[in-house]
């Protein structure tokens, strides 16, 4: 197994989380915003005992005014990778209409209504939806609108994020094989607390072999981009134990 990224906060200093700390922990970053809303805190129940706390101020829609983002350049590029992390929504968290969570991306990491054309990039972040429903939110050339497509996490019934409880999520992206027979053979899988909850095959992420999984996108904010996505009070989510690997991460 090759581990490309492994981060926890058990020995991180408490308090504000700087760009220097992001680069020390995560490696080379493509851009960064919202660090004034990120800090390291003691977090009972977190796998490492401390966590990265992200704040979402009341009324703040989008990453410029709530949450935080940075895109990490992985040390090597791959056709298939696993990404996992632990997270906990604060007790009483109001999910409103939804918000973004980290995930694997490649190329230009298309988001924000920029539909991939097969030769520019893709993104496969997670999201929470209304009521805490878990989905993988994927930008790919065959998405039904300019916005990314939801792939729901379901085990008998839709899986929900549970405020006040630590949960571990993991997703797997295997890119399709452009220019070959059966070129629409991309795969997307997702797990929550070790239980397989999403499995889709026959996907097209790219039309060029030059597009690879080459980045991890720490991306979290309320939105959407309209006012009715906004949190109605100050909210927070805690994160710990990030891992990106060529093999499944066992819990």
N, C-alpha and C positions, 0 to 999 in steps of 0.2 A: 504493500500500500504506500502510495506517495501522498504525504500531507502537504498541501500548498499554503494553508493558513490555519493557525491555531492560536486563539486568543482567549484568555480569561482574565479576571480582574482581582484575583485573590491577593496579589501582592502590590496592586496599583495604589498609589497615594490617594487618599481621600480628597475630594474637592473638585475644582474645575478641571475639565479635560481639554488639554491644549492640542493644537495641530501637531506639535512636536511629539506628544504622547500618541496621537493617532498614527503617525508615521513609525514610531517606535514599535507599537503593538501590531499594526496592520500591514506596514510596509509602504511601498510607493503608492501615493494617491493621485488620482486624476484631478479632482477638485474637492472642495470642502465648504459646507455652509451650515450655519446653525449651531456652531460649537458653544456659543454662549448659553445654549439650552441643554448642555450635556455635562454631567458630572459623575464622579465615582462615589458610590455610597456603600455603607454597610447594609447588607441585604440578607437577613435571616431567611433561609430556604434556598438562596442562590447556590448553585453547584459549587462555586469557589468561595462563597461567603461574602463576596462583594459583587457589585454589579454596576453596569453603565446605566445611569438614570437619564432618560430623555423627557423633557418637559414640552407640553403642548398647551400654550396659553389659551384661555377662553377667547373664542371668536377668531382664532388663527387658522386660516385655510391655506394649505400649501407650505412648501419647505422654506420659503423666505421668512415666514412669520411663526412657524410652529414646527416642532420636531427638528430633524437634522439629516444631513446627507453627506456621504463621501464615497467615492468610487475607487476601489482598490485594484491596482494592476497586479494580477497573479504572476508568480515567478515563471510559469510556463503555461502554454495554451493547450487545450484538450478538446476532444470531441464529446467526452462524457465526464461529468463530475457530480459529486455529492456535496451539498452544503447543509450544515445544521447549526442550530443555536438554541439556547434556552431563553425564555422570556416570561415575564409576569406583568400583567396589566394591574394597575393599582386597584385596591378594593373600591368598589363603587364606580368603576370606569364606565362612562357612557359612550358607547360605540358610535352613536349618531348614524350616519349613512355609510361610513367606512374610512379606511386609511391604509397607507402603504407600510410594508415591512420588507426587510432585506431579502436579497436573492441573487442568483447567478445571472450574468449578462455577458454579451459579446459584441465586438465591433463598436458601433456608435451607441450601443445600449439604448435603443429607441424607446422613448417614453413620451408622455405629454401630448398625445394625439398624433405622433409621427409614425404612421404605419410603415413597418419594414417593407422594403421592396425585394428582399431576398439577397441583396448584395451589399447592404449597409450594416445591419446588425439585428439584434433581438434583445429582449429582456424577459426575465422570469422571476420577478419579485413575488412575495406573498402579499396578501391583503387581509385585513379584517373587514367584514361587511356588517350591515345592520344586525344587531343582536349578537355580534361576536362571531358570525360564521367565518370559517377558514376557507380561503381560496388561494390558488396560485393564479397570479394575474400576469398574463403572458402577452407580450407584443410579438406577433409573428405574421408572415405575409398573408395568411388565410383568415385572419381575425375578421369578424363580421362587420366591424365599424372602424372608425379611425382610432377608437380607444381599445386598450388591451382586452383580452378575453378572459373570463373567469373559468377556472377549472376547480370545482368544489371538492373539499375533503369530506368524504362520506364513509361512515361505518354503521350500516343499518339506517342511520339518520345523519343529517349534516352535523359535522363536528363544530364545536363552539370553543372560542377562547373563554376562559373562566377567570374573571377578575379576582385577584388575591391568591391565585394558585400558579406555581411555576409549572410550565409545560415545555416540552422539547419538541421542536419541529425539524424535519429534515426533508429536503427535496433533491431529486435527481433529474438532470437534464442530459439526454444523449441526442446529439444533433443528427439530422438526416444526412443521406449520402448523395449529394447533388451530382447529376450527370451519370448516374448508375441505374441499372434496373431496380425498380422498387425504391426510387429516390425519396418517396414520402414515407420514411421509416424512422422519423424522430420519436423519442420516447420521453414522457414526463411522468414522474412518480412523486408521491408525497406521503410522509408519515407523521403521526403525532404520538408522542410517548411510545415510540417503537412499533406502532400499529399502522400497517399499510392502509391508507385512506384515499389514495388517488393513484390511478394507473391508466394512462392514455398512450396509445401507439398511433402510428400512421400520420405523424405531424411533420410539417415542413417549417423548419426554422431558417433555412438558407437555400440559395441557389448557387452559391459560390463556396468552394472548399476553403477559401481564404478566411471566411467567417468562422471563428472558433470561440469556445468559452474561455475568455481571457481576463475577466474581471469579476469581483464580488462587489455588489452595490449595497452598502449600508444606506438604506433609504426609508425614512419613516416620518409620516406627517398625516394630518387629517386632509382628505381630499382624494379625487375631485378638485374642482376649481370654482365652485359656486358657493354662495354664502350659507346655503342650507347644509353643507358638509361640516360646518364649523363646530368645534366643541363648545358646549354651553357653559362649561366651567373649566378651570385649570385641571389638566390631566397629566398623567405620567405613566411610562412603561419602563421596566428594568430589563436589561439584556445581559447575558453571560455565556461563556463557553462557545465561541464561534469556531467552526471547523470547516474547511474545504478540503476534499480528499478525492482520490481516484477510486476508493472503495467505501462501502457503507460505514457509517460511524455507529458503533454498537453502544447501547445504553444499558 
